[in-house]
Amino acid sequence: MNELMDIKDKSGVRTEIFRNKNLLIEGCDSLIDLSDELIKLKSGHLYIEITGKNLTVTNLTESSLSLRGNIHSLNFRY
């Protein structure tokens, strides 16, 4: 069973999550908050919030973020 979810939002943000353990977000502008239980990003008027346990950023570029950990939720709001 393939547990890969790939979502592209109308804002241009692309989200790829695998087994609630690995997450890739492309199209983000800035990192707002970072801890091992909460990560907040911004993309234009869109805010992205990831909650979980042992969240660790594995790669960060000008427009993308990769992380691993036990992901509990992924929320989007304008």
Helices and strands as residue ranges (DSSP letters): E 4-8, E 14-18, E 22-26, E 30-34, E 38-43, E 46-60, E 64-77
